[in-house]
Amino acid sequence: MAQQLHVELVAVEEKVWSGEAEMVVARTTEGELGVLPGHAPLLGQLAEPSQVRIKQAGGEQVAYDIAGGFLSVTGEGVTVLAESATPATPAR
């Protein structure tokens, strides 16, 4: 089994998504980045507006439109702290 990241997506009012993922893609004020297991620790400010994409095992992906917030990568996983997060409309 491939390594997994533990991901927490939290908005001001609630925990929006939590689980294991293969990769997280987010756009910060420094540019878009992809986080894989073993990524160096970092703290980034999310660009506004932004989108966070969570790639799960098996190729499934969930995406959320984000307003404000931060992305934290630690040895324990990835935490996205957002002012608001709503499910993104799938691109076709």
PDB file of N, CA, C and O in Angstrom, chain B, residues numbered from 101:
ATOM      1  N   MET B 101       0.840  -1.187   0.000  1.00  0.00           N
ATOM      2  CA  MET B 101       0.000   0.000   0.000  1.00  0.00           C
ATOM      3  C   MET B 101       0.877   1.240   0.000  1.00  0.00           C
ATOM      4  O   MET B 101       1.861   1.308   0.736  1.00  0.00           O
ATOM      5  N   ALA B 102       0.526   2.215  -0.819  1.00  0.00           N
ATOM      6  CA  ALA B 102       1.279   3.457  -0.902  1.00  0.00           C
ATOM      7  C   ALA B 102       1.119   4.255   0.380  1.00  0.00           C
ATOM      8  O   ALA B 102       0.132   4.122   1.104  1.00  0.00           O
ATOM      9  N   GLN B 103       2.115   5.085   0.637  1.00  0.00           N
ATOM     10  CA  GLN B 103       2.026   5.956   1.805  1.00  0.00           C
ATOM     11  C   GLN B 103       0.852   6.912   1.645  1.00  0.00           C
ATOM     12  O   GLN B 103       0.478   7.287   0.534  1.00  0.00           O
ATOM     13  N   GLN B 104       0.281   7.297   2.783  1.00  0.00           N
ATOM     14  CA  GLN B 104      -0.879   8.187   2.785  1.00  0.00           C
ATOM     15  C   GLN B 104      -0.592   9.386   3.683  1.00  0.00           C
ATOM     16  O   GLN B 104       0.234   9.321   4.593  1.00  0.00           O
ATOM     17  N   LEU B 105      -1.291  10.472   3.406  1.00  0.00           N
ATOM     18  CA  LEU B 105      -1.274  11.673   4.243  1.00  0.00           C
ATOM     19  C   LEU B 105      -2.564  11.700   5.038  1.00  0.00           C
ATOM     20  O   LEU B 105      -3.622  11.357   4.511  1.00  0.00           O
ATOM     21  N   HIS B 106      -2.495  12.100   6.297  1.00  0.00           N
ATOM     22  CA  HIS B 106      -3.732  12.369   7.026  1.00  0.00           C
ATOM     23  C   HIS B 106      -4.075  13.825   6.759  1.00  0.00           C
ATOM     24  O   HIS B 106      -3.252  14.712   6.987  1.00  0.00           O
ATOM     25  N   VAL B 107      -5.292  14.076   6.275  1.00  0.00           N
ATOM     26  CA  VAL B 107      -5.705  15.424   5.879  1.00  0.00           C
ATOM     27  C   VAL B 107      -6.901  15.862   6.703  1.00  0.00           C
ATOM     28  O   VAL B 107      -7.860  15.111   6.880  1.00  0.00           O
ATOM     29  N   GLU B 108      -6.833  17.086   7.206  1.00  0.00           N
ATOM     30  CA  GLU B 108      -7.953  17.727   7.908  1.00  0.00           C
ATOM     31  C   GLU B 108      -8.244  19.038   7.188  1.00  0.00           C
ATOM     32  O   GLU B 108      -7.355  19.876   7.035  1.00  0.00           O
ATOM     33  N   LEU B 109      -9.486  19.217   6.748  1.00  0.00           N
ATOM     34  CA  LEU B 109      -9.933  20.478   6.152  1.00  0.00           C
ATOM     35  C   LEU B 109     -10.967  21.059   7.098  1.00  0.00           C
ATOM     36  O   LEU B 109     -12.049  20.498   7.276  1.00  0.00           O
ATOM     37  N   VAL B 110     -10.625  22.189   7.703  1.00  0.00           N
ATOM     38  CA  VAL B 110     -11.453  22.777   8.742  1.00  0.00           C
ATOM     39  C   VAL B 110     -11.808  24.208   8.372  1.00  0.00           C
ATOM     40  O   VAL B 110     -10.934  25.008   8.041  1.00  0.00           O
ATOM     41  N   ALA B 111     -13.112  24.528   8.431  1.00  0.00           N
ATOM     42  CA  ALA B 111     -13.574  25.904   8.245  1.00  0.00           C
ATOM     43  C   ALA B 111     -13.880  26.465   9.635  1.00  0.00           C
ATOM     44  O   ALA B 111     -13.840  25.739  10.629  1.00  0.00           O
ATOM     45  N   VAL B 112     -14.181  27.742   9.695  1.00  0.00           N
ATOM     46  CA  VAL B 112     -14.421  28.405  10.970  1.00  0.00           C
ATOM     47  C   VAL B 112     -15.493  27.694  11.786  1.00  0.00           C
ATOM     48  O   VAL B 112     -15.355  27.559  13.002  1.00  0.00           O
ATOM     49  N   GLU B 113     -16.536  27.246  11.147  1.00  0.00           N
ATOM     50  CA  GLU B 113     -17.681  26.689  11.851  1.00  0.00           C
ATOM     51  C   GLU B 113     -17.661  25.175  12.026  1.00  0.00           C
ATOM     52  O   GLU B 113     -18.369  24.654  12.888  1.00  0.00           O
ATOM     53  N   GLU B 114     -16.857  24.445  11.221  1.00  0.00           N
ATOM     54  CA  GLU B 114     -16.971  22.989  11.227  1.00  0.00           C
ATOM     55  C   GLU B 114     -15.772  22.301  10.591  1.00  0.00           C
ATOM     56  O   GLU B 114     -14.997  22.918   9.860  1.00  0.00           O
ATOM     57  N   LYS B 115     -15.634  21.000  10.884  1.00  0.00           N
ATOM     58  CA  LYS B 115     -14.681  20.165  10.168  1.00  0.00           C
ATOM     59  C   LYS B 115     -15.363  19.773   8.868  1.00  0.00           C
ATOM     60  O   LYS B 115     -16.435  19.167   8.883  1.00  0.00           O
ATOM     61  N   VAL B 116     -14.747  20.116   7.747  1.00  0.00           N
ATOM     62  CA  VAL B 116     -15.357  19.903   6.437  1.00  0.00           C
ATOM     63  C   VAL B 116     -15.016  18.532   5.870  1.00  0.00           C
ATOM     64  O   VAL B 116     -15.887  17.848   5.333  1.00  0.00           O
ATOM     65  N   TRP B 117     -13.754  18.126   5.986  1.00  0.00           N
ATOM     66  CA  TRP B 117     -13.329  16.837   5.437  1.00  0.00           C
ATOM     67  C   TRP B 117     -12.152  16.333   6.244  1.00  0.00           C
ATOM     68  O   TRP B 117     -11.286  17.106   6.653  1.00  0.00           O
ATOM     69  N   SER B 118     -12.128  15.042   6.467  1.00  0.00           N
ATOM     70  CA  SER B 118     -11.021  14.428   7.189  1.00  0.00           C
ATOM     71  C   SER B 118     -10.822  13.027   6.643  1.00  0.00           C
ATOM     72  O   SER B 118     -11.788  12.299   6.410  1.00  0.00           O
ATOM     73  N   GLY B 119      -9.571  12.652   6.440  1.00  0.00           N
ATOM     74  CA  GLY B 119      -9.312  11.309   5.960  1.00  0.00           C
ATOM     75  C   GLY B 119      -7.906  11.148   5.441  1.00  0.00           C
ATOM     76  O   GLY B 119      -7.046  12.005   5.642  1.00  0.00           O
ATOM     77  N   GLU B 120      -7.685  10.031   4.767  1.00  0.00           N
ATOM     78  CA  GLU B 120      -6.378   9.709   4.207  1.00  0.00           C
ATOM     79  C   GLU B 120      -6.368  10.051   2.722  1.00  0.00           C
ATOM     80  O   GLU B 120      -7.366   9.875   2.023  1.00  0.00           O
ATOM     81  N   ALA B 121      -5.225  10.542   2.253  1.00  0.00           N
ATOM     82  CA  ALA B 121      -5.103  10.926   0.849  1.00  0.00           C
ATOM     83  C   ALA B 121      -3.698  10.634   0.348  1.00  0.00           C
ATOM     84  O   ALA B 121      -2.754  10.512   1.128  1.00  0.00           O
ATOM     85  N   GLU B 122      -3.579  10.525  -0.971  1.00  0.00           N
ATOM     86  CA  GLU B 122      -2.280  10.322  -1.597  1.00  0.00           C
ATOM     87  C   GLU B 122      -1.578  11.646  -1.849  1.00  0.00           C
ATOM     88  O   GLU B 122      -0.349  11.715  -1.842  1.00  0.00           O
ATOM     89  N   MET B 123      -2.374  12.715  -2.078  1.00  0.00           N
ATOM     90  CA  MET B 123      -1.801  14.013  -2.432  1.00  0.00           C
ATOM     91  C   MET B 123      -2.811  15.117  -2.146  1.00  0.00           C
ATOM     92  O   MET B 123      -4.021  14.916  -2.251  1.00  0.00           O
ATOM     93  N   VAL B 124      -2.292  16.284  -1.782  1.00  0.00           N
ATOM     94  CA  VAL B 124      -3.122  17.476  -1.610  1.00  0.00           C
ATOM     95  C   VAL B 124      -2.526  18.557  -2.494  1.00  0.00           C
ATOM     96  O   VAL B 124      -1.316  18.783  -2.483  1.00  0.00           O
ATOM     97  N   VAL B 125      -3.387  19.229  -3.267  1.00  0.00           N
ATOM     98  CA  VAL B 125      -2.946  20.325  -4.130  1.00  0.00           C
ATOM     99  C   VAL B 125      -3.667  21.583  -3.672  1.00  0.00           C
ATOM    100  O   VAL B 125      -4.890  21.594  -3.528  1.00  0.00           O
ATOM    101  N   ALA B 126      -2.888  22.653  -3.444  1.00  0.00           N
ATOM    102  CA  ALA B 126      -3.464  23.913  -2.982  1.00  0.00           C
ATOM    103  C   ALA B 126      -2.702  25.073  -3.609  1.00  0.00           C
ATOM    104  O   ALA B 126      -1.536  24.939  -3.979  1.00  0.00           O
ATOM    105  N   ARG B 127      -3.382  26.224  -3.723  1.00  0.00           N
ATOM    106  CA  ARG B 127      -2.735  27.428  -4.260  1.00  0.00           C
ATOM    107  C   ARG B 127      -2.518  28.400  -3.113  1.00  0.00           C
ATOM    108  O   ARG B 127      -3.468  28.879  -2.494  1.00  0.00           O
ATOM    109  N   THR B 128      -1.251  28.681  -2.842  1.00  0.00           N
ATOM    110  CA  THR B 128      -0.899  29.636  -1.796  1.00  0.00           C
ATOM    111  C   THR B 128      -0.516  30.962  -2.437  1.00  0.00           C
ATOM    112  O   THR B 128      -0.488  31.086  -3.661  1.00  0.00           O
ATOM    113  N   THR B 129      -0.226  31.937  -1.611  1.00  0.00           N
ATOM    114  CA  THR B 129       0.203  33.238  -2.133  1.00  0.00           C
ATOM    115  C   THR B 129       1.559  33.136  -2.825  1.00  0.00           C
ATOM    116  O   THR B 129       1.947  34.039  -3.567  1.00  0.00           O
ATOM    117  N   GLU B 130       2.286  32.034  -2.586  1.00  0.00           N
ATOM    118  CA  GLU B 130       3.588  31.807  -3.228  1.00  0.00           C
ATOM    119  C   GLU B 130       3.468  30.975  -4.502  1.00  0.00           C
ATOM    120  O   GLU B 130       4.450  30.813  -5.227  1.00  0.00           O
ATOM    121  N   GLY B 131       2.274  30.443  -4.785  1.00  0.00           N
ATOM    122  CA  GLY B 131       2.063  29.618  -5.964  1.00  0.00           C
ATOM    123  C   GLY B 131       1.392  28.305  -5.608  1.00  0.00           C
ATOM    124  O   GLY B 131       1.170  27.997  -4.437  1.00  0.00           O
ATOM    125  N   GLU B 132       1.068  27.527  -6.655  1.00  0.00           N
ATOM    126  CA  GLU B 132       0.401  26.242  -6.434  1.00  0.00           C
ATOM    127  C   GLU B 132       1.427  25.203  -5.986  1.00  0.00           C
ATOM    128  O   GLU B 132       2.554  25.170  -6.478  1.00  0.00           O
ATOM    129  N   LEU B 133       1.012  24.355  -5.043  1.00  0.00           N
ATOM    130  CA  LEU B 133       1.914  23.311  -4.597  1.00  0.00           C
ATOM    131  C   LEU B 133       1.166  22.014  -4.394  1.00  0.00           C
ATOM    132  O   LEU B 133      -0.026  21.992  -4.085  1.00  0.00           O
ATOM    133  N   GLY B 134       1.902  20.936  -4.577  1.00  0.00           N
ATOM    134  CA  GLY B 134       1.377  19.604  -4.332  1.00  0.00           C
ATOM    135  C   GLY B 134       2.107  19.003  -3.143  1.00  0.00           C
ATOM    136  O   GLY B 134       3.333  19.074  -3.059  1.00  0.00           O
ATOM    137  N   VAL B 135       1.361  18.417  -2.233  1.00  0.00           N
ATOM    138  CA  VAL B 135       1.949  17.830  -1.028  1.00  0.00           C
ATOM    139  C   VAL B 135       1.773  16.318  -1.100  1.00  0.00           C
ATOM    140  O   VAL B 135       0.655  15.810  -1.194  1.00  0.00           O
ATOM    141  N   LEU B 136       2.891  15.616  -1.053  1.00  0.00           N
ATOM    142  CA  LEU B 136       2.916  14.150  -1.036  1.00  0.00           C
ATOM    143  C   LEU B 136       3.428  13.685   0.327  1.00  0.00           C
ATOM    144  O   LEU B 136       4.011  14.480   1.064  1.00  0.00           O
ATOM    145  N   PRO B 137       3.223  12.416   0.675  1.00  0.00           N
ATOM    146  CA  PRO B 137       3.786  11.908   1.931  1.00  0.00           C
ATOM    147  C   PRO B 137       5.295  12.170   1.982  1.00  0.00           C
ATOM    148  O   PRO B 137       5.999  11.981   0.990  1.00  0.00           O
ATOM    149  N   GLY B 138       5.782  12.607   3.149  1.00  0.00           N
ATOM    150  CA  GLY B 138       7.198  12.907   3.308  1.00  0.00           C
ATOM    151  C   GLY B 138       7.574  14.330   2.963  1.00  0.00           C
ATOM    152  O   GLY B 138       8.751  14.685   3.026  1.00  0.00           O
ATOM    153  N   HIS B 139       6.594  15.167   2.596  1.00  0.00           N
ATOM    154  CA  HIS B 139       6.865  16.570   2.252  1.00  0.00           C
ATOM    155  C   HIS B 139       7.471  17.296   3.448  1.00  0.00           C
ATOM    156  O   HIS B 139       7.127  17.005   4.594  1.00  0.00           O
ATOM    157  N   ALA B 140       8.356  18.223   3.188  1.00  0.00           N
ATOM    158  CA  ALA B 140       8.960  19.032   4.253  1.00  0.00           C
ATOM    159  C   ALA B 140       7.880  19.865   4.949  1.00  0.00           C
ATOM    160  O   ALA B 140       6.929  20.306   4.304  1.00  0.00           O
ATOM    161  N   PRO B 141       8.019  20.080   6.244  1.00  0.00           N
ATOM    162  CA  PRO B 141       7.046  20.921   6.962  1.00  0.00           C
ATOM    163  C   PRO B 141       7.009  22.327   6.370  1.00  0.00           C
ATOM    164  O   PRO B 141       8.033  22.872   5.958  1.00  0.00           O
ATOM    165  N   LEU B 142       5.811  22.897   6.338  1.00  0.00           N
ATOM    166  CA  LEU B 142       5.662  24.276   5.863  1.00  0.00           C
ATOM    167  C   LEU B 142       4.357  24.860   6.372  1.00  0.00           C
ATOM    168  O   LEU B 142       3.449  24.139   6.786  1.00  0.00           O
ATOM    169  N   LEU B 143       4.288  26.173   6.332  1.00  0.00           N
ATOM    170  CA  LEU B 143       3.062  26.907   6.636  1.00  0.00           C
ATOM    171  C   LEU B 143       2.890  27.912   5.525  1.00  0.00           C
ATOM    172  O   LEU B 143       3.775  28.735   5.289  1.00  0.00           O
ATOM    173  N   GLY B 144       1.743  27.859   4.826  1.00  0.00           N
ATOM    174  CA  GLY B 144       1.501  28.771   3.719  1.00  0.00           C
ATOM    175  C   GLY B 144       0.140  29.432   3.831  1.00  0.00           C
ATOM    176  O   GLY B 144      -0.823  28.838   4.315  1.00  0.00           O
ATOM    177  N   GLN B 145       0.083  30.670   3.373  1.00  0.00           N
ATOM    178  CA  GLN B 145      -1.192  31.393   3.332  1.00  0.00           C
ATOM    179  C   GLN B 145      -1.882  31.050   2.012  1.00  0.00           C
ATOM    180  O   GLN B 145      -1.280  31.158   0.943  1.00  0.00           O
ATOM    181  N   LEU B 146      -3.157  30.633   2.096  1.00  0.00           N
ATOM    182  CA  LEU B 146      -3.891  30.276   0.889  1.00  0.00           C
ATOM    183  C   LEU B 146      -4.247  31.528   0.102  1.00  0.00           C
ATOM    184  O   LEU B 146      -4.615  32.552   0.677  1.00  0.00           O
ATOM    185  N   ALA B 147      -4.132  31.434  -1.221  1.00  0.00           N
ATOM    186  CA  ALA B 147      -4.522  32.535  -2.089  1.00  0.00           C
ATOM    187  C   ALA B 147      -6.046  32.673  -2.043  1.00  0.00           C
ATOM    188  O   ALA B 147      -6.755  31.713  -1.742  1.00  0.00           O
ATOM    189  N   GLU B 148      -6.539  33.879  -2.345  1.00  0.00           N
ATOM    190  CA  GLU B 148      -7.990  34.097  -2.354  1.00  0.00           C
ATOM    191  C   GLU B 148      -8.429  34.561  -3.724  1.00  0.00           C
ATOM    192  O   GLU B 148      -7.799  35.468  -4.268  1.00  0.00           O
ATOM    193  N   PRO B 149      -9.459  34.004  -4.312  1.00  0.00           N
ATOM    194  CA  PRO B 149     -10.059  32.733  -3.912  1.00  0.00           C
ATOM    195  C   PRO B 149      -9.124  31.596  -4.296  1.00  0.00           C
ATOM    196  O   PRO B 149      -8.201  31.780  -5.089  1.00  0.00           O
ATOM    197  N   SER B 150      -9.364  30.448  -3.741  1.00  0.00           N
ATOM    198  CA  SER B 150      -8.479  29.312  -3.962  1.00  0.00           C
ATOM    199  C   SER B 150      -9.299  28.036  -4.013  1.00  0.00           C
ATOM    200  O   SER B 150     -10.502  28.032  -3.753  1.00  0.00           O
ATOM    201  N   GLN B 151      -8.617  26.959  -4.353  1.00  0.00           N
ATOM    202  CA  GLN B 151      -9.256  25.649  -4.343  1.00  0.00           C
ATOM    203  C   GLN B 151      -8.255  24.646  -3.777  1.00  0.00           C
ATOM    204  O   GLN B 151      -7.064  24.701  -4.085  1.00  0.00           O
ATOM    205  N   VAL B 152      -8.746  23.743  -2.957  1.00  0.00           N
ATOM    206  CA  VAL B 152      -7.926  22.663  -2.431  1.00  0.00           C
ATOM    207  C   VAL B 152      -8.457  21.370  -3.018  1.00  0.00           C
ATOM    208  O   VAL B 152      -9.651  21.082  -2.935  1.00  0.00           O
ATOM    209  N   ARG B 153      -7.552  20.585  -3.619  1.00  0.00           N
ATOM    210  CA  ARG B 153      -7.922  19.304  -4.205  1.00  0.00           C
ATOM    211  C   ARG B 153      -7.248  18.193  -3.412  1.00  0.00           C
ATOM    212  O   ARG B 153      -6.045  18.236  -3.153  1.00  0.00           O
ATOM    213  N   ILE B 154      -8.033  17.210  -3.034  1.00  0.00           N
ATOM    214  CA  ILE B 154      -7.538  16.088  -2.242  1.00  0.00           C
ATOM    215  C   ILE B 154      -7.669  14.830  -3.087  1.00  0.00           C
ATOM    216  O   ILE B 154      -8.775  14.403  -3.418  1.00  0.00           O
ATOM    217  N   LYS B 155      -6.518  14.237  -3.435  1.00  0.00           N
ATOM    218  CA  LYS B 155      -6.515  13.027  -4.262  1.00  0.00           C
ATOM    219  C   LYS B 155      -6.440  11.819  -3.347  1.00  0.00           C
ATOM    220  O   LYS B 155      -5.467  11.628  -2.617  1.00  0.00           O
ATOM    221  N   GLN B 156      -7.497  11.000  -3.403  1.00  0.00           N
ATOM    222  CA  GLN B 156      -7.596   9.831  -2.552  1.00  0.00           C
ATOM    223  C   GLN B 156      -7.072   8.594  -3.268  1.00  0.00           C
ATOM    224  O   GLN B 156      -6.874   8.609  -4.483  1.00  0.00           O
ATOM    225  N   ALA B 157      -6.847   7.524  -2.512  1.00  0.00           N
ATOM    226  CA  ALA B 157      -6.431   6.252  -3.098  1.00  0.00           C
ATOM    227  C   ALA B 157      -7.490   5.796  -4.100  1.00  0.00           C
ATOM    228  O   ALA B 157      -8.685   5.986  -3.874  1.00  0.00           O
ATOM    229  N   GLY B 158      -7.061   5.207  -5.183  1.00  0.00           N
ATOM    230  CA  GLY B 158      -7.993   4.732  -6.193  1.00  0.00           C
ATOM    231  C   GLY B 158      -8.326   5.788  -7.229  1.00  0.00           C
ATOM    232  O   GLY B 158      -9.139   5.541  -8.120  1.00  0.00           O
ATOM    233  N   GLY B 159      -7.715   6.962  -7.132  1.00  0.00           N
ATOM    234  CA  GLY B 159      -7.922   7.995  -8.136  1.00  0.00           C
ATOM    235  C   GLY B 159      -9.065   8.949  -7.879  1.00  0.00           C
ATOM    236  O   GLY B 159      -9.239   9.910  -8.629  1.00  0.00           O
ATOM    237  N   GLU B 160      -9.854   8.714  -6.836  1.00  0.00           N
ATOM    238  CA  GLU B 160     -10.939   9.642  -6.536  1.00  0.00           C
ATOM    239  C   GLU B 160     -10.362  10.965  -6.049  1.00  0.00           C
ATOM    240  O   GLU B 160      -9.304  11.006  -5.420  1.00  0.00           O
ATOM    241  N   GLN B 161     -11.079  12.044  -6.351  1.00  0.00           N
ATOM    242  CA  GLN B 161     -10.627  13.372  -5.944  1.00  0.00           C
ATOM    243  C   GLN B 161     -11.803  14.168  -5.408  1.00  0.00           C
ATOM    244  O   GLN B 161     -12.900  14.120  -5.964  1.00  0.00           O
ATOM    245  N   VAL B 162     -11.572  14.901  -4.327  1.00  0.00           N
ATOM    246  CA  VAL B 162     -12.561  15.841  -3.820  1.00  0.00           C
ATOM    247  C   VAL B 162     -11.931  17.222  -3.877  1.00  0.00           C
ATOM    248  O   VAL B 162     -10.724  17.369  -3.684  1.00  0.00           O
ATOM    249  N   ALA B 163     -12.742  18.229  -4.139  1.00  0.00           N
ATOM    250  CA  ALA B 163     -12.232  19.595  -4.252  1.00  0.00           C
ATOM    251  C   ALA B 163     -13.165  20.548  -3.520  1.00  0.00           C
ATOM    252  O   ALA B 163     -14.384  20.381  -3.515  1.00  0.00           O
ATOM    253  N   TYR B 164     -12.555  21.545  -2.906  1.00  0.00           N
ATOM    254  CA  TYR B 164     -13.311  22.557  -2.166  1.00  0.00           C
ATOM    255  C   TYR B 164     -12.829  23.937  -2.565  1.00  0.00           C
ATOM    256  O   TYR B 164     -11.628  24.180  -2.687  1.00  0.00           O
ATOM    257  N   ASP B 165     -13.792  24.850  -2.771  1.00  0.00           N
ATOM    258  CA  ASP B 165     -13.468  26.251  -2.984  1.00  0.00           C
ATOM    259  C   ASP B 165     -13.243  26.868  -1.611  1.00  0.00           C
ATOM    260  O   ASP B 165     -14.061  26.706  -0.705  1.00  0.00           O
ATOM    261  N   ILE B 166     -12.139  27.568  -1.465  1.00  0.00           N
ATOM    262  CA  ILE B 166     -11.697  28.081  -0.183  1.00  0.00           C
ATOM    263  C   ILE B 166     -11.650  29.605  -0.209  1.00  0.00           C
ATOM    264  O   ILE B 166     -11.248  30.204  -1.207  1.00  0.00           O
ATOM    265  N   ALA B 167     -12.058  30.219   0.880  1.00  0.00           N
ATOM    266  CA  ALA B 167     -11.883  31.660   1.065  1.00  0.00           C
ATOM    267  C   ALA B 167     -11.000  31.854   2.285  1.00  0.00           C
ATOM    268  O   ALA B 167     -11.380  31.477   3.394  1.00  0.00           O
ATOM    269  N   GLY B 168      -9.830  32.437   2.091  1.00  0.00           N
ATOM    270  CA  GLY B 168      -8.915  32.747   3.183  1.00  0.00           C
ATOM    271  C   GLY B 168      -8.411  31.529   3.909  1.00  0.00           C
ATOM    272  O   GLY B 168      -8.983  30.445   3.802  1.00  0.00           O
ATOM    273  N   GLY B 169      -7.340  31.710   4.647  1.00  0.00           N
ATOM    274  CA  GLY B 169      -6.868  30.635   5.498  1.00  0.00           C
ATOM    275  C   GLY B 169      -5.428  30.249   5.256  1.00  0.00           C
ATOM    276  O   GLY B 169      -4.681  30.932   4.554  1.00  0.00           O
ATOM    277  N   PHE B 170      -5.058  29.126   5.861  1.00  0.00           N
ATOM    278  CA  PHE B 170      -3.676  28.660   5.852  1.00  0.00           C
ATOM    279  C   PHE B 170      -3.607  27.162   5.587  1.00  0.00           C
ATOM    280  O   PHE B 170      -4.561  26.423   5.830  1.00  0.00           O
ATOM    281  N   LEU B 171      -2.462  26.738   5.089  1.00  0.00           N
ATOM    282  CA  LEU B 171      -2.154  25.337   4.862  1.00  0.00           C
ATOM    283  C   LEU B 171      -0.945  25.001   5.726  1.00  0.00           C
ATOM    284  O   LEU B 171       0.080  25.679   5.654  1.00  0.00           O
ATOM    285  N   SER B 172      -1.061  23.961   6.538  1.00  0.00           N
ATOM    286  CA  SER B 172       0.035  23.536   7.404  1.00  0.00           C
ATOM    287  C   SER B 172       0.405  22.095   7.067  1.00  0.00           C
ATOM    288  O   SER B 172      -0.452  21.212   7.025  1.00  0.00           O
ATOM    289  N   VAL B 173       1.697  21.876   6.828  1.00  0.00           N
ATOM    290  CA  VAL B 173       2.198  20.530   6.564  1.00  0.00           C
ATOM    291  C   VAL B 173       3.166  20.183   7.694  1.00  0.00           C
ATOM    292  O   VAL B 173       4.129  20.906   7.950  1.00  0.00           O
ATOM    293  N   THR B 174       2.890  19.058   8.368  1.00  0.00           N
ATOM    294  CA  THR B 174       3.768  18.589   9.445  1.00  0.00           C
ATOM    295  C   THR B 174       4.047  17.107   9.220  1.00  0.00           C
ATOM    296  O   THR B 174       3.578  16.518   8.246  1.00  0.00           O
ATOM    297  N   GLY B 175       4.802  16.524  10.112  1.00  0.00           N
ATOM    298  CA  GLY B 175       5.062  15.091  10.038  1.00  0.00           C
ATOM    299  C   GLY B 175       3.807  14.264  10.240  1.00  0.00           C
ATOM    300  O   GLY B 175       3.758  13.104   9.830  1.00  0.00           O
ATOM    301  N   GLU B 176       2.783  14.845  10.871  1.00  0.00           N
ATOM    302  CA  GLU B 176       1.519  14.138  11.110  1.00  0.00           C
ATOM    303  C   GLU B 176       0.564  14.215   9.924  1.00  0.00           C
ATOM    304  O   GLU B 176      -0.360  13.407   9.837  1.00  0.00           O
ATOM    305  N   GLY B 177       0.761  15.164   9.007  1.00  0.00           N
ATOM    306  CA  GLY B 177      -0.135  15.282   7.857  1.00  0.00           C
ATOM    307  C   GLY B 177      -0.336  16.720   7.429  1.00  0.00           C
ATOM    308  O   GLY B 177       0.515  17.581   7.651  1.00  0.00           O
ATOM    309  N   VAL B 178      -1.486  16.961   6.810  1.00  0.00           N
ATOM    310  CA  VAL B 178      -1.817  18.270   6.243  1.00  0.00           C
ATOM    311  C   VAL B 178      -3.084  18.787   6.911  1.00  0.00           C
ATOM    312  O   VAL B 178      -4.071  18.064   7.045  1.00  0.00           O
ATOM    313  N   THR B 179      -3.039  20.045   7.325  1.00  0.00           N
ATOM    314  CA  THR B 179      -4.227  20.702   7.867  1.00  0.00           C
ATOM    315  C   THR B 179      -4.481  21.959   7.066  1.00  0.00           C
ATOM    316  O   THR B 179      -3.580  22.775   6.869  1.00  0.00           O
ATOM    317  N   VAL B 180      -5.715  22.113   6.603  1.00  0.00           N
ATOM    318  CA  VAL B 180      -6.140  23.331   5.919  1.00  0.00           C
ATOM    319  C   VAL B 180      -7.117  24.035   6.846  1.00  0.00           C
ATOM    320  O   VAL B 180      -8.166  23.487   7.185  1.00  0.00           O
ATOM    321  N   LEU B 181      -6.772  25.249   7.255  1.00  0.00           N
ATOM    322  CA  LEU B 181      -7.632  26.065   8.101  1.00  0.00           C
ATOM    323  C   LEU B 181      -8.169  27.190   7.226  1.00  0.00           C
ATOM    324  O   LEU B 181      -7.419  28.077   6.817  1.00  0.00           O
ATOM    325  N   ALA B 182      -9.468  27.153   6.941  1.00  0.00           N
ATOM    326  CA  ALA B 182     -10.062  28.110   6.010  1.00  0.00           C
ATOM    327  C   ALA B 182     -11.159  28.922   6.681  1.00  0.00           C
ATOM    328  O   ALA B 182     -11.799  28.463   7.628  1.00  0.00           O
ATOM    329  N   GLU B 183     -11.369  30.141   6.176  1.00  0.00           N
ATOM    330  CA  GLU B 183     -12.494  30.942   6.650  1.00  0.00           C
ATOM    331  C   GLU B 183     -13.799  30.305   6.211  1.00  0.00           C
ATOM    332  O   GLU B 183     -14.765  30.260   6.973  1.00  0.00           O
ATOM    333  N   SER B 184     -13.826  29.811   4.973  1.00  0.00           N
ATOM    334  CA  SER B 184     -14.988  29.067   4.485  1.00  0.00           C
ATOM    335  C   SER B 184     -14.532  28.056   3.441  1.00  0.00           C
ATOM    336  O   SER B 184     -13.542  28.273   2.742  1.00  0.00           O
ATOM    337  N   ALA B 185     -15.257  26.962   3.346  1.00  0.00           N
ATOM    338  CA  ALA B 185     -14.959  25.905   2.371  1.00  0.00           C
ATOM    339  C   ALA B 185     -16.262  25.305   1.885  1.00  0.00           C
ATOM    340  O   ALA B 185     -17.085  24.847   2.678  1.00  0.00           O
ATOM    341  N   THR B 186     -16.442  25.312   0.566  1.00  0.00           N
ATOM    342  CA  THR B 186     -17.642  24.726  -0.023  1.00  0.00           C
ATOM    343  C   THR B 186     -17.219  23.749  -1.114  1.00  0.00           C
ATOM    344  O   THR B 186     -16.223  23.977  -1.800  1.00  0.00           O
ATOM    345  N   PRO B 187     -17.975  22.656  -1.278  1.00  0.00           N
ATOM    346  CA  PRO B 187     -17.616  21.700  -2.341  1.00  0.00           C
ATOM    347  C   PRO B 187     -17.562  22.387  -3.699  1.00  0.00           C
ATOM    348  O   PRO B 187     -18.458  23.153  -4.055  1.00  0.00           O
ATOM    349  N   ALA B 188     -16.516  22.110  -4.444  1.00  0.00           N
ATOM    350  CA  ALA B 188     -16.344  22.704  -5.770  1.00  0.00           C
ATOM    351  C   ALA B 188     -17.166  21.945  -6.783  1.00  0.00           C
ATOM    352  O   ALA B 188     -17.380  20.740  -6.651  1.00  0.00           O
ATOM    353  N   THR B 189     -17.629  22.657  -7.798  1.00  0.00           N
ATOM    354  CA  THR B 189     -18.347  22.026  -8.890  1.00  0.00           C
ATOM    355  C   THR B 189     -17.338  21.277  -9.762  1.00  0.00           C
ATOM    356  O   THR B 189     -16.353  21.874 -10.196  1.00  0.00           O
ATOM    357  N   PRO B 190     -17.553  19.998 -10.029  1.00  0.00           N
ATOM    358  CA  PRO B 190     -16.583  19.231 -10.826  1.00  0.00           C
ATOM    359  C   PRO B 190     -16.401  19.829 -12.221  1.00  0.00           C
ATOM    360  O   PRO B 190     -17.367  20.228 -12.872  1.00  0.00           O
ATOM    361  N   ALA B 191     -15.138  19.884 -12.668  1.00  0.00           N
ATOM    362  CA  ALA B 191     -14.849  20.356 -14.027  1.00  0.00           C
ATOM    363  C   ALA B 191     -15.202  19.240 -15.016  1.00  0.00           C
ATOM    364  O   ALA B 191     -14.965  18.064 -14.742  1.00  0.00           O
ATOM    365  N   ARG B 192     -15.751  19.606 -16.130  1.00  0.00           N
ATOM    366  CA  ARG B 192     -16.136  18.602 -17.136  1.00  0.00           C
ATOM    367  C   ARG B 192     -15.356  18.809 -18.403  1.00  0.00           C
ATOM    368  O   ARG B 192     -15.536  18.066 -19.368  1.00  0.00           O
TER     369      ARG B 192
END
